[in-house]
Amino acid sequence: MSVWSRYRLRLERKGLLLRAWRKSRELSRVVFRGDRKRPGDVLLFATLWNERLRLPWFLDYYRRLGVAHFFIVDNESTDGSREYLADQDDVSLWLARGSYRRSRFGMDWINGLLHRHGAGHWVLVVDPDEFLVYPFMDTRPLPALTDWLDASAIKSFPAMLLDMYPKGPVSEAHYVEGRDPFEVLRWFDAGNYVASRNPHYANLWIQGGPRLRVLFEQAPDQAPALNKIPLVRWRKGYAYVSSTHMLLPRGLNYVYDEWGGEKPSGCLLHAKFIAPLAEKVEAEMGRRQHYGGSREYVAYRRAMAGKGSFWTEKSTEYRGWRQLENLGLISRGNWA
């Protein structure tokens, strides 16, 4: 990489941090319990709007994995999400009254919180419908993974977003609050993923799965990106560039092995496709706060107007992390 390219990336990173500082003025503290965190704690950061239905399972799932504290930004929910979160002893909560879209889809708010509260910790940045799966998770909690990453001098851990869906129409995938969503969303696409390297940021760019197959078949280049780097050993001066797809400094995006081996990786099981999706789509279409003129939600609306099903005879039923490893969707790398 040329000196000029490195200089441009450094300027870009400083610009992202400046944006985060400015956008932090849109946040007002609802409740703060972050002074309870201890050295070595794994912390989770998230932005949400109207996710009350998902929150009990989301919090319990990550508590069981070993997350010690949650730092959450609520973008003016109207469904009781904020009140529910404020009552949780391991949650620090902020209210964001600004535009989700103009905050770079929440990442300016999150970068600001990471800078102030994440430095020196392993941090997990996910949406309320994303659930991390990694090798040995049934016997080794997140702190065991992060301890091994520290010992291996690995600073970031990637996870491909794996869209999960029901066998039948999404409108019939009824979800009960507090239950495991993957009792309903048991199916996924085992193949049809394509990856390329972004030469500017040095990250992998992955597309595919049911959303490309059903929603973006005629425009595959517009299909959502599935590559994410949700788990990072955070330091002041780091910044997410676009969602959790890539970071700066650029070296954090080297989550693949260039010499033919494998680095450890996981998946984020994506629990978006449950029955309330149709109402969520209409609400998000009204807000117009999502990327690309909410084109993904336009595609969801079109799909819901049809049969609204992603399942085919080639769909694969989910059976755990070992299955994903056998399919090549996650890797233990050198972690034994």
C-alpha positions in Angstrom: 0.0 0.0 0.0 1.3 3.4 -1.0 2.2 6.2 1.5 -0.6 8.3 0.0 -3.2 5.5 0.5 -2.1 5.0 4.2 -2.4 8.8 4.7 -6.0 8.8 3.2 -7.1 6.0 5.5 -5.6 7.8 8.5 -7.6 10.9 7.5 -10.7 8.9 7.0 -10.4 7.3 10.5 -9.9 10.7 12.1 -13.0 11.9 10.2 -15.1 9.0 11.5 -14.0 9.7 15.1 -14.8 13.4 14.7 -18.3 12.5 13.4 -18.7 10.2 16.4 -17.8 13.0 18.8 -20.3 15.4 17.1 -23.1 12.8 16.9 -22.6 12.0 20.6 -24.5 15.2 21.3 -27.6 13.5 20.0 -27.4 11.0 22.8 -29.0 11.5 26.2 -28.3 9.1 29.0 -31.3 7.1 30.3 -29.4 4.9 32.8 -25.7 4.3 33.2 -24.3 1.2 35.0 -21.1 1.0 33.0 -19.0 1.8 36.1 -19.7 -1.8 37.2 -17.6 -3.3 34.3 -14.3 -4.9 35.3 -11.1 -5.6 33.4 -11.5 -8.6 31.2 -15.3 -8.2 30.8 -16.7 -8.8 27.3 -19.0 -5.9 26.5 -21.9 -5.8 23.9 -22.9 -2.6 22.0 -26.1 -2.3 19.9 -28.5 0.2 18.4 -32.2 -0.6 18.1 -35.7 0.7 17.3 -38.8 -1.1 18.4 -37.3 -4.5 19.2 -39.2 -5.3 22.4 -40.3 -8.7 21.2 -36.7 -9.9 20.7 -35.1 -8.4 23.7 -35.6 -11.1 26.4 -34.0 -13.8 24.4 -31.3 -11.5 23.0 -30.2 -10.5 26.4 -30.4 -14.0 27.9 -28.5 -15.5 24.9 -25.5 -13.2 25.3 -25.6 -13.4 29.1 -25.2 -17.2 28.8 -22.3 -16.7 26.4 -20.5 -14.5 28.9 -21.3 -10.9 28.0 -20.9 -8.9 31.2 -22.5 -5.6 30.2 -24.7 -4.2 27.4 -24.3 -0.6 26.1 -27.4 0.1 24.0 -28.7 3.1 22.0 -32.5 3.3 21.6 -33.5 5.5 18.6 -36.9 6.6 20.1 -38.7 3.2 20.3 -42.4 3.3 20.8 -43.0 -0.3 21.8 -41.7 -0.3 25.3 -38.1 -1.3 24.4 -36.6 1.6 26.3 -38.6 1.0 29.5 -37.7 -2.7 29.4 -34.0 -2.1 28.9 -33.9 0.5 31.7 -35.0 -2.1 34.2 -32.1 -4.5 33.3 -29.3 -4.4 35.9 -26.5 -5.1 33.3 -27.7 -2.5 30.7 -26.5 1.1 30.2 -28.9 2.9 27.9 -28.9 6.0 25.8 -31.8 7.7 23.9 -30.9 8.9 20.4 -33.2 11.6 19.1 -31.3 12.1 15.8 -31.7 10.5 12.4 -30.6 6.9 12.2 -29.7 7.4 8.5 -27.7 10.6 9.2 -25.8 8.9 11.9 -24.5 6.5 9.3 -27.2 4.0 10.3 -26.3 4.2 14.0 -22.5 3.6 13.6 -21.6 7.2 14.6 -23.4 6.7 17.9 -21.8 3.3 18.4 -18.3 4.5 17.5 -18.7 7.2 20.2 -19.7 4.8 22.9 -16.9 2.4 21.9 -14.4 5.2 22.2 -15.6 6.1 25.7 -16.5 2.8 27.2 -15.0 0.0 25.0 -11.3 0.7 25.1 -9.3 -2.1 26.7 -12.1 -4.6 26.3 -13.2 -7.2 23.8 -16.4 -5.7 22.4 -19.2 -7.4 20.5 -21.2 -5.2 18.2 -24.5 -6.8 16.9 -28.1 -6.1 16.0 -30.9 -7.5 18.2 -31.6 -10.1 15.6 -28.0 -11.4 15.3 -26.8 -14.3 17.4 -23.1 -15.2 17.4 -22.2 -18.9 16.9 -18.5 -19.9 17.2 -16.5 -23.2 17.5 -16.8 -24.9 20.9 -19.5 -22.5 22.1 -21.3 -25.4 23.8 -18.4 -25.8 26.3 -16.4 -22.6 26.1 -17.9 -19.2 26.9 -16.9 -16.0 25.1 -14.2 -15.1 27.6 -12.5 -18.4 26.8 -12.5 -17.4 23.1 -11.3 -13.9 23.8 -8.5 -15.2 26.1 -7.3 -17.5 23.3 -7.5 -14.6 20.7 -5.4 -12.5 23.1 -2.8 -15.3 23.5 -2.7 -15.7 19.7 -2.3 -11.9 19.2 -5.5 -11.8 17.1 -7.4 -8.5 17.5 -10.6 -9.1 15.5 -12.9 -12.1 14.9 -15.2 -12.3 11.8 -18.6 -13.9 11.5 -20.6 -14.3 8.4 -24.3 -13.3 8.6 -26.3 -16.5 8.1 -30.0 -15.8 7.2 -32.3 -18.2 9.0 -35.8 -18.8 7.8 -38.9 -21.0 8.4 -40.2 -23.9 6.3 -43.1 -22.0 4.8 -44.2 -18.4 4.6 -42.6 -15.9 6.9 -46.0 -14.7 7.8 -46.7 -18.0 9.5 -43.5 -18.1 11.5 -45.1 -17.1 14.8 -42.6 -16.2 17.5 -43.3 -16.2 21.3 -41.4 -13.6 23.4 -38.6 -15.2 25.4 -38.3 -18.4 23.2 -35.5 -19.4 21.1 -36.2 -17.9 17.6 -34.4 -20.8 16.0 -37.1 -23.2 17.1 -39.0 -21.5 14.3 -36.2 -20.4 12.0 -34.5 -23.7 11.5 -33.4 -23.5 7.9 -30.6 -21.8 5.9 -28.7 -21.9 2.6 -25.6 -24.0 2.9 -24.1 -22.7 -0.4 -24.5 -20.0 -3.1 -22.1 -17.6 -1.3 -19.5 -15.5 -3.2 -16.6 -13.6 -1.7 -14.2 -11.0 -3.0 -11.6 -8.7 -1.5 -12.0 -5.0 -1.1 -8.6 -3.6 -2.1 -9.2 -0.3 -0.2 -10.1 -1.7 3.2 -8.6 -5.2 2.7 -11.8 -6.9 4.0 -13.7 -9.8 2.5 -17.0 -8.9 0.8 -19.5 -11.7 1.0 -23.0 -11.9 -0.7 -25.4 -14.7 -1.2 -28.0 -16.7 0.8 -31.8 -16.6 0.6 -32.0 -12.8 0.2 -29.9 -12.8 -2.9 -31.6 -15.9 -4.2 -35.2 -14.6 -3.7 -35.1 -10.8 -3.3 -32.1 -9.7 -5.4 -31.9 -12.4 -8.1 -32.2 -9.8 -10.9 -29.7 -7.4 -9.2 -27.2 -9.6 -7.3 -24.8 -6.8 -6.8 -27.4 -5.0 -4.7 -27.8 -8.0 -2.3 -26.9 -7.3 1.3 -23.3 -7.8 2.5 -22.9 -10.7 4.8 -19.4 -10.2 6.0 -19.1 -8.8 9.5 -16.4 -8.3 12.1 -18.5 -8.1 15.3 -15.9 -9.0 17.9 -12.9 -6.7 18.4 -10.2 -6.1 21.0 -11.1 -2.4 21.2 -8.6 0.5 21.5 -9.2 4.3 21.3 -8.7 5.4 17.8 -10.5 2.4 16.2 -13.6 3.0 14.2 -16.2 1.0 12.3 -16.5 2.3 8.7 -19.8 0.8 7.4 -22.0 -1.2 9.9 -19.7 -3.9 11.2 -18.5 -4.8 7.7 -15.1 -3.2 8.0 -12.9 -1.2 10.4 -10.0 1.2 10.6 -7.1 0.8 11.1 -7.1 -1.4 8.0 -5.2 -4.3 9.7 -8.3 -5.2 11.7 -9.9 -6.4 8.5 -7.3 -9.1 7.9 -9.5 -11.8 9.2 -8.5 -14.4 6.6 -5.2 -16.3 6.1 -3.4 -15.2 3.0 -1.1 -18.2 3.0 -3.6 -21.0 2.6 -4.5 -21.7 6.2 -7.6 -20.7 8.1 -8.1 -18.1 10.8 -10.9 -18.7 13.4 -14.3 -17.4 12.4 -18.0 -17.7 13.4 -21.4 -17.0 12.1 -24.1 -14.6 13.1 -27.5 -16.4 12.9 -29.9 -13.8 11.6 -33.4 -14.1 13.1 -35.1 -11.4 11.0 -37.7 -13.6 9.2 -40.4 -14.0 11.8 -44.1 -13.2 11.5 -44.0 -9.5 12.6 -41.7 -8.8 9.6 -44.6 -7.4 7.5 -45.5 -4.8 10.2 -41.8 -4.0 10.7 -41.3 -3.5 7.0 -44.3 -1.0 6.8 -43.0 0.9 9.8 -39.4 1.1 8.4 -40.7 2.1 5.0 -42.5 5.0 6.8 -39.3 6.0 8.6 -37.1 5.9 5.5 -34.0 5.5 7.6 -32.2 2.6 5.9 -29.4 2.3 3.4 -30.0 2.8 -0.4 -33.4 4.4 0.0 -34.6 1.4 2.1 -34.3 -0.8 -1.0 -33.9 -3.9 1.1 -37.3 -3.1 2.8 -38.8 -2.5 -0.6 -37.7 -6.0 -1.6 -39.2 -7.4 1.7 -42.5 -5.7 0.9 -42.5 -7.2 -2.5 -41.7 -10.7 -1.2 -44.4 -10.4 1.5 -47.0 -9.6 -1.2 -46.1 -12.9 -2.9 -45.8 -16.3 -1.2 -43.2 -14.8 1.2 -41.2 -18.0 1.6 -37.5 -18.7 1.3 -37.6 -22.5 1.8 -36.8 -24.9 -1.0 -35.9 -28.6 -1.2 -32.3 -27.6 -1.1 -32.6 -25.7 2.2 -30.5 -27.1 5.1 -31.9 -27.6 8.6 -29.7 -26.1 11.3 -28.1 -28.6 13.8 -25.3 -26.6 15.5 -21.9 -25.1 15.2 -20.2 -28.4 14.2 -22.5 -28.6 11.2 -21.5 -25.1 10.2 -17.8 -26.1 10.5 -18.3 -29.1 8.4 -19.9 -26.9 5.7 -17.0 -24.5 5.8 -19.1 -21.6 7.1 -17.1 -21.3 10.4 -13.6 -22.3 11.3 -11.8 -23.2 14.5 -8.4 -22.2 12.9 -5.7 -23.3 15.4 -8.0 -23.3 18.4 -8.2 -26.8 19.6 
